[in-house]
Amino acid sequence: MLIQDKQPAYLEPRPRSFAALMDLYEVNYIRLRRLCPDLAVADGERVSRAPGAMDLHLVVVEQTPYTTTARLTYLFGARGHQRASPDVLVRMYHDARQVEVLGRHCRPLDLEISVEDLPRWRGLDCKWRLNRFLYKWLGYCLRQGHALGRERASTAAEGPGTR
């Protein structure tokens, strides 16, 4: 009998259960904390610049003792005519050590995608897709060398060419 290696549930293209979704939230928490270790006390906007990569922007929208809500995005275009894409709203639950995508703004269609807009039976599938996207995007950002910690944020605020 061959023993097959099973891949983690969060790598599956479709959700198998609510528990698998919670695993995905936990993995996203770990990845987001690697990207921004002090997010629990972060405020305002942070920008990460990595060589050969788009600038990654994180804007803290709301901060409470147990959660942080933030937007994560790239900005395309010139100043004054910038568009955010992807534009993902996430909530980090510090006590539960989980991150959940609350919504995503799709600029070309000017739509705000939210789980609450879908019929109840499609909620798990929608949450799975949005959070799996975040899982892949955070991995991509980490591989590019992005970091949104306090030290990098102050360096990024100095502007390009000062590093």
Secondary structure, 3 states (H helix, E strand, C coil): CCCCCCCCHHHCCCCCCHHHHHHHHHHHHHHHHHHCCCHHHCCCEEEECCCCCCCEEEEEEEECCCEEEEEEEEEECCCCCCEEEEEEEEEEECCCCEEEEEEEEECCCCEEEEHHHCCHHHHHHHHHHHHHHHHHHHHHHHHHCCCCCHHHHHHHHCCCCCC
